[in-house]
Amino acid sequence: MSPLRRKEALLGYVAISPWLVGFLVFTAGPMVYSAYLVFTEWELITPPEWVGLDNIRFLLKDQTFRDALRNTTIYTVFSIPLQLLVALGVALLLNLNIRGSNWYRAITFLPSQTPAVASAMLWFFIFSPTSGLANAAVRVFGIPEQRWLWDIHLVKPALITMAAWAFGGAMIIFLAGLQDIPQSLYEAADIDGATGFSKFLNITVPLLSPTIFFNLVIGLIGAFQVFTPVYLMTGGGPGTSSMMLGLLIYREGFEEFNMGYASLLAWVMFLIVITLTIIQFTLARRWVYYEGDKA
């Protein structure tokens, strides 16, 4: 490298040094230490004690972990497609050229900006078995009142419904993707006599596939880390019917003071999420279309 190039590189490293220091101190360092804690028993008030593979052996026979993994998987499998479908449908409606569309977009987006705690408490009252709006709605159709969050069979559908309601972030991204699609393609399809559904299937979906893929990846990562609504609304109950991995990690670490086992659970979640993300990127080559790709 020439002296000028070396100087530019040095200045570049100096410019990003605050981020590098923050990453090493607050992200990489704790991750390395948590990997060490996996093989220890640490109750916070005492020094970590090396236990080898004991935490892993306990994980393999821990029924609560299996319940949490199953619940988290069910929550993710149903909440993400539902949220994406709702977000895409609303984005298609808001993309219509009608008067006041900007107001409609703002009004639709606002609920997703509600603080997580306030949103959880609102839905807690909606699903109240005594005076909640959910029971008021089902009574209209002649359905008996339900216990919702207090029912082992309905608690996960209730949480999935709540997740679908928070579609604002994905909707904004879908809307941006829709507005980036050239109108000339739709005009050419109109000349060829294409129907609305045909245009959606052959123009909108392929050109929107990178946006769908982005929302899918971000949604999966967020769903596997769900914590606040479960912690505030159900506490993992009734029984372990709504226990999620994030809540189990919190309980083991900060209620049971078993930081070694909590670190192992955190690494398990990390490995699951990173594996699923790699699988998604691998499969994306088959269905995600980028404008620069050759036909």
C-alpha positions as CSV (number, residue, x, y, z in Angstrom):
1,M,0.0,0.0,0.0
2,S,1.1,3.5,-0.8
3,P,1.6,6.0,2.1
4,L,-1.7,7.7,1.1
5,R,-3.6,4.4,1.1
6,R,-2.2,3.5,4.5
7,K,-3.2,6.9,5.8
8,E,-6.7,6.6,4.5
9,A,-7.0,3.1,6.0
10,L,-5.7,4.4,9.4
11,L,-8.2,7.2,9.4
12,G,-11.0,4.8,8.5
13,Y,-10.1,2.5,11.5
14,V,-9.9,5.6,13.7
15,A,-13.4,6.7,12.5
16,I,-15.0,3.3,13.3
17,S,-13.0,2.7,16.5
18,P,-15.9,3.8,18.8
19,W,-18.1,1.1,17.2
20,L,-15.3,-1.5,17.3
21,V,-14.7,-0.8,21.0
22,G,-18.4,-1.0,21.7
23,F,-18.8,-4.2,19.8
24,L,-15.8,-5.9,21.5
25,V,-16.9,-4.7,25.0
26,F,-20.7,-5.0,24.9
27,T,-21.3,-7.8,22.3
28,A,-18.3,-10.0,21.4
29,G,-16.9,-10.0,25.0
30,P,-20.2,-11.0,26.7
31,M,-20.7,-13.7,24.0
32,V,-17.3,-15.3,24.6
33,Y,-17.9,-15.2,28.4
34,S,-21.4,-16.7,28.0
35,A,-19.8,-19.5,26.0
36,Y,-17.6,-20.2,29.0
37,L,-20.5,-20.0,31.4
38,V,-22.2,-22.9,29.5
39,F,-19.8,-25.2,31.2
40,T,-20.2,-23.7,34.7
41,E,-22.7,-23.4,37.5
42,W,-23.0,-19.7,38.5
43,E,-25.5,-18.2,40.9
44,L,-24.3,-14.6,40.5
45,I,-23.3,-14.1,44.1
46,T,-20.7,-16.9,44.0
47,P,-17.8,-17.5,41.6
48,P,-18.6,-19.7,38.6
49,E,-17.9,-23.4,39.3
50,W,-16.8,-25.6,36.4
51,V,-19.3,-28.5,35.8
52,G,-18.3,-29.6,32.4
53,L,-21.2,-31.0,30.4
54,D,-23.7,-31.2,33.2
55,N,-25.8,-28.3,31.8
56,I,-26.0,-30.0,28.4
57,R,-27.0,-33.3,30.0
58,F,-29.7,-31.5,32.0
59,L,-30.9,-29.8,28.8
60,L,-31.4,-33.1,27.0
61,K,-33.9,-34.3,29.7
62,D,-35.5,-30.9,30.6
63,Q,-39.2,-31.1,29.8
64,T,-39.7,-27.4,30.3
65,F,-37.1,-26.7,27.6
66,R,-38.9,-29.1,25.2
67,D,-42.2,-27.4,25.9
68,A,-40.6,-23.9,25.4
69,L,-39.0,-25.0,22.1
70,R,-42.3,-26.5,20.9
71,N,-44.3,-23.4,21.9
72,T,-41.8,-21.1,20.3
73,T,-41.8,-23.1,17.0
74,I,-45.6,-23.1,16.9
75,Y,-45.8,-19.4,17.6
76,T,-43.2,-18.7,14.9
77,V,-44.7,-21.0,12.2
78,F,-48.2,-19.4,12.6
79,S,-47.5,-15.8,13.5
80,I,-45.0,-14.9,10.8
81,P,-47.1,-16.0,7.8
82,L,-50.2,-14.4,9.3
83,Q,-48.4,-11.2,10.0
84,L,-46.9,-11.1,6.5
85,L,-50.2,-11.7,4.8
86,V,-51.9,-9.0,6.9
87,A,-49.1,-6.6,6.3
88,L,-49.0,-7.3,2.5
89,G,-52.8,-7.0,2.2
90,V,-52.9,-3.7,4.0
91,A,-50.0,-2.4,2.0
92,L,-51.8,-3.2,-1.2
93,L,-54.8,-1.3,-0.1
94,L,-52.7,1.7,1.1
95,N,-50.9,1.7,-2.3
96,L,-54.1,2.6,-4.1
97,N,-54.1,6.2,-5.4
98,I,-57.0,7.6,-3.4
99,R,-57.6,10.9,-1.6
100,G,-56.1,11.0,1.9
101,S,-53.9,7.9,1.4
102,N,-51.1,9.5,3.5
103,W,-53.5,9.9,6.5
104,Y,-54.6,6.2,6.2
105,R,-51.0,5.1,6.1
106,A,-50.2,7.1,9.2
107,I,-53.3,5.8,11.1
108,T,-52.5,2.2,10.1
109,F,-48.9,2.5,11.1
110,L,-49.4,4.1,14.5
111,P,-50.6,1.0,16.5
112,S,-47.3,-0.7,15.7
113,Q,-45.5,2.2,17.5
114,T,-47.4,1.5,20.8
115,P,-44.9,0.6,23.5
116,A,-44.7,-3.2,24.0
117,V,-45.8,-3.0,27.6
118,A,-48.8,-0.8,26.8
119,S,-49.7,-3.1,23.9
120,A,-49.5,-6.2,26.1
121,M,-51.7,-4.7,28.8
122,L,-54.3,-3.6,26.2
123,W,-54.5,-7.2,24.8
124,F,-54.6,-8.6,28.3
125,F,-57.8,-6.7,28.9
126,I,-59.1,-7.6,25.4
127,F,-58.7,-11.3,26.3
128,S,-60.1,-11.0,29.8
129,P,-62.5,-13.9,30.4
130,T,-65.0,-11.7,32.3
131,S,-65.3,-8.3,30.5
132,G,-62.9,-8.6,27.5
133,L,-63.8,-7.5,24.0
134,A,-62.8,-10.9,22.7
135,N,-65.7,-12.5,24.5
136,A,-68.0,-9.7,23.5
137,A,-67.2,-10.4,19.9
138,V,-67.7,-14.2,20.1
139,R,-71.0,-13.7,21.8
140,V,-72.3,-12.0,18.7
141,F,-71.9,-15.2,16.8
142,G,-73.5,-17.3,19.5
143,I,-70.2,-18.8,20.7
144,P,-69.8,-19.4,24.5
145,E,-67.4,-17.2,26.3
146,Q,-63.8,-18.4,26.4
147,R,-61.0,-18.2,29.0
148,W,-58.4,-17.2,26.3
149,L,-55.1,-16.6,28.1
150,W,-56.2,-18.9,30.9
151,D,-56.9,-21.8,28.5
152,I,-54.1,-24.1,27.5
153,H,-55.6,-24.6,24.1
154,L,-56.3,-20.9,23.3
155,V,-53.4,-19.1,24.9
156,K,-51.1,-19.6,21.9
157,P,-53.8,-18.5,19.3
158,A,-54.3,-15.4,21.4
159,L,-50.6,-14.6,21.4
160,I,-50.4,-15.2,17.6
161,T,-53.4,-12.9,17.1
162,M,-51.6,-10.2,19.0
163,A,-48.4,-10.7,16.9
164,A,-50.4,-10.3,13.7
165,W,-51.8,-7.0,15.0
166,A,-48.3,-5.5,15.1
167,F,-47.9,-5.6,11.3
168,G,-47.0,-1.9,10.9
169,G,-43.3,-2.3,10.4
170,A,-43.6,-5.0,7.8
171,M,-46.5,-3.1,6.1
172,I,-44.3,0.1,5.7
173,I,-41.5,-2.0,4.1
174,F,-44.0,-3.7,1.8
175,L,-45.5,-0.3,0.8
176,A,-42.0,0.9,-0.1
177,G,-41.4,-2.2,-2.2
178,L,-44.7,-1.8,-4.0
179,Q,-44.0,1.8,-4.9
180,D,-40.7,0.8,-6.4
181,I,-42.4,-1.5,-8.9
182,P,-42.5,0.3,-12.4
183,Q,-46.0,1.1,-13.4
184,S,-45.1,0.5,-17.0
185,L,-45.2,-3.3,-16.3
186,Y,-48.8,-3.1,-15.1
187,E,-49.7,-0.9,-18.2
188,A,-48.1,-3.5,-20.5
189,A,-50.0,-6.3,-18.7
190,D,-53.3,-4.3,-19.1
191,I,-52.7,-4.0,-22.9
192,D,-52.2,-7.8,-23.0
193,G,-55.5,-8.3,-21.2
194,A,-54.1,-9.6,-17.9
195,T,-56.5,-9.9,-14.9
196,G,-55.8,-8.3,-11.5
197,F,-54.9,-11.6,-10.0
198,S,-52.6,-12.4,-12.9
199,K,-50.8,-9.1,-12.5
200,F,-50.4,-9.7,-8.8
201,L,-49.0,-13.2,-9.3
202,N,-46.7,-12.5,-12.2
203,I,-45.5,-8.9,-11.6
204,T,-46.1,-7.9,-8.0
205,V,-45.0,-11.1,-6.2
206,P,-41.8,-11.6,-8.2
207,L,-40.7,-8.0,-7.9
208,L,-41.7,-7.9,-4.3
209,S,-39.9,-11.1,-3.4
210,P,-36.8,-9.4,-2.0
211,T,-39.0,-7.4,0.4
212,I,-40.9,-10.5,1.3
213,F,-37.7,-12.3,2.0
214,F,-36.4,-9.4,4.2
215,N,-39.6,-9.3,6.3
216,L,-39.5,-13.1,6.6
217,V,-36.0,-13.1,8.0
218,I,-36.5,-10.2,10.4
219,G,-39.9,-11.7,11.5
220,L,-38.4,-15.1,12.2
221,I,-35.6,-13.6,14.3
222,G,-38.1,-11.5,16.2
223,A,-40.6,-14.3,16.8
224,F,-38.0,-16.6,18.3
225,Q,-37.0,-13.9,20.7
226,V,-40.6,-13.1,21.8
227,F,-40.6,-12.1,25.5
228,T,-42.5,-9.0,26.6
229,P,-46.1,-10.1,25.8
230,V,-45.6,-13.6,27.2
231,Y,-43.9,-12.3,30.4
232,L,-46.6,-9.7,31.1
233,M,-49.7,-11.5,29.9
234,T,-49.2,-15.2,30.8
235,G,-45.9,-15.7,32.6
236,G,-45.6,-18.8,30.5
237,G,-48.8,-20.3,31.8
238,P,-51.2,-21.9,32.2
239,G,-48.7,-24.5,33.1
240,T,-46.1,-24.3,30.4
241,S,-48.5,-23.9,27.5
242,S,-47.1,-20.5,26.6
243,M,-43.6,-20.8,27.8
244,M,-41.2,-19.4,25.2
245,L,-37.4,-19.7,24.9
246,G,-36.9,-16.1,25.7
247,L,-38.9,-16.3,28.9
248,L,-37.2,-19.5,29.9
249,I,-33.8,-17.9,29.6
250,Y,-34.9,-15.0,31.7
251,R,-36.4,-17.3,34.4
252,E,-33.3,-19.5,34.6
253,G,-30.9,-16.6,34.7
254,F,-32.7,-13.9,36.8
255,E,-35.2,-15.9,38.9
256,E,-33.5,-19.2,39.5
257,F,-30.0,-17.6,39.3
258,N,-28.7,-20.4,37.1
259,M,-26.7,-18.3,34.7
260,G,-24.8,-21.3,33.4
261,Y,-27.9,-23.1,32.2
262,A,-29.4,-19.8,31.0
263,S,-26.3,-19.2,28.9
264,L,-26.7,-22.6,27.3
265,L,-30.3,-21.9,26.5
266,A,-29.3,-18.6,24.9
267,W,-26.7,-20.3,22.8
268,V,-29.2,-22.9,21.7
269,M,-31.6,-20.2,20.6
270,F,-28.8,-18.4,18.8
271,L,-27.8,-21.6,16.9
272,I,-31.4,-22.3,16.0
273,V,-31.9,-18.8,14.7
274,I,-28.7,-18.7,12.7
275,T,-29.3,-22.1,11.2
276,L,-32.8,-21.1,10.1
277,T,-31.5,-17.9,8.7
278,I,-28.8,-19.8,6.7
279,I,-31.5,-22.1,5.4
280,Q,-33.6,-19.2,4.3
281,F,-30.7,-17.6,2.5
282,T,-30.0,-20.9,0.7
283,L,-33.6,-21.4,-0.3
284,A,-34.0,-17.7,-1.3
285,R,-31.9,-18.4,-4.5
286,R,-34.8,-20.4,-5.8
287,W,-37.6,-17.8,-5.4
288,V,-36.2,-14.4,-4.7
289,Y,-35.9,-12.3,-7.8
290,Y,-33.5,-9.3,-8.0
291,E,-33.7,-6.8,-10.7
292,G,-30.1,-7.4,-11.9
293,D,-30.7,-11.2,-12.1
294,K,-30.6,-12.7,-15.6
295,A,-33.9,-14.4,-16.7
